[in-house]
C-alpha cells in the first residue's frame, strides 16, 4: 500500500538540512531504484522553486510499504529526523487516484 510521509521542519532548518542531505537522498534513491517511490520533495518556505535562505518548511514523500508500521519505521530512521531537521513526522495511508 502507499503511504504519505509529511515531515515538518524546525525553524531555520537549512543548515541542518545541508549536513544531513546526502544520507537523506541516498535512502530516497534506494527506494526509487526498488520501484517503491512515487514522489518526494521539500516544501519551500516561499513561493519559489529556489527559496534560497528562506529554506523549507517540511517535506512530502509518497512511497509503497507493506504496512503503516514499516512506513513509520522507515520515516523514523530518516537522517533529517536524526539531525534535528524535522520537528514532527506524520505517516498516513495514501490512495492514489490520479494520474
C-alpha positions as CSV (number, residue, x, y, z in Angstrom):
1,X,0.0,0.0,0.0
2,X,1.0,3.6,-0.5
3,X,1.7,5.9,2.5
4,X,2.3,9.6,2.7
5,X,5.0,10.9,5.0
6,X,4.5,14.5,6.0
7,X,7.5,16.0,7.7
8,X,7.6,19.4,9.3
9,X,10.9,21.3,9.7
10,X,12.1,23.2,12.7
11,X,12.7,26.9,12.2
12,X,16.0,27.8,10.5
13,X,16.5,24.2,9.3
14,X,18.5,25.0,6.2
15,X,22.0,24.4,7.8
16,X,20.8,21.1,9.4
17,X,19.3,20.0,6.0
18,X,22.6,20.7,4.2
19,X,24.6,18.4,6.6
20,X,22.1,15.5,6.5
21,X,21.1,15.8,2.8
22,X,23.4,13.2,1.4
23,X,22.1,10.4,3.6
24,X,18.5,11.5,3.1
25,X,18.8,11.5,-0.7
26,X,20.7,8.1,-0.6
27,X,17.7,6.5,1.1
28,X,15.3,8.0,-1.3
29,X,17.4,6.8,-4.3
30,X,17.4,3.3,-2.8
31,X,13.6,3.4,-2.6
32,X,13.3,4.7,-6.2
33,X,15.6,2.0,-7.5
34,X,13.4,-0.6,-5.8
35,X,10.4,0.9,-7.6
36,X,8.6,1.9,-4.4
37,X,8.9,5.7,-4.5
38,X,6.0,7.7,-6.1
39,X,7.3,11.2,-5.2
40,X,9.4,13.1,-2.8
41,X,10.3,16.7,-2.3
42,X,10.5,19.6,0.1
43,X,8.0,22.4,0.7
44,X,9.7,25.8,0.0
45,X,9.1,28.4,2.7
46,X,8.3,31.0,0.0
47,X,6.5,30.7,-3.4
48,X,9.6,29.8,-5.3
49,X,11.4,26.6,-6.6
50,X,14.6,28.2,-5.3
51,X,13.8,29.6,-1.9
52,X,17.4,30.4,-1.1
53,X,17.9,31.5,2.6
54,X,14.2,31.2,3.2
55,X,14.7,27.5,3.2
56,X,11.9,24.9,3.6
57,X,9.0,24.2,5.9
58,X,8.9,20.4,5.5
59,X,8.8,17.6,3.1
60,X,6.4,15.1,1.5
61,X,7.2,11.5,0.5
62,X,4.7,9.1,-1.0
63,X,6.0,5.5,-1.2
64,X,5.0,1.9,-1.1
65,X,5.4,-0.1,2.1
66,X,3.9,-3.4,3.4
67,X,2.3,-1.7,6.4
68,X,1.9,1.6,8.2
69,X,4.4,0.2,10.9
70,X,7.0,-0.3,8.2
71,X,6.4,3.2,6.8
72,X,6.7,4.7,10.2
73,X,9.9,2.8,11.0
74,X,11.4,4.0,7.7
75,X,10.4,7.6,8.4
76,X,11.8,7.3,12.0
77,X,15.2,6.3,10.5
78,X,15.5,9.3,8.2
79,X,18.8,11.2,8.6
80,X,16.8,14.5,8.6
81,X,15.0,13.4,11.8
82,X,18.2,12.3,13.4
83,X,19.9,15.6,12.5
84,X,17.0,17.7,14.1
85,X,15.6,19.0,10.7
86,X,12.2,17.7,11.4
87,X,10.2,18.6,14.5
88,X,7.3,16.3,13.6
89,X,6.6,13.5,11.1
90,X,3.1,12.1,10.2
91,X,2.6,8.9,8.3
92,X,-0.8,8.2,6.8
93,X,-2.2,5.6,4.3
94,X,-2.5,7.1,0.8
95,X,-4.8,6.1,-2.0
96,X,-3.6,7.3,-5.4
97,X,-6.5,8.2,-7.7
98,X,-4.9,10.3,-10.5
99,X,-3.0,10.1,-12.7
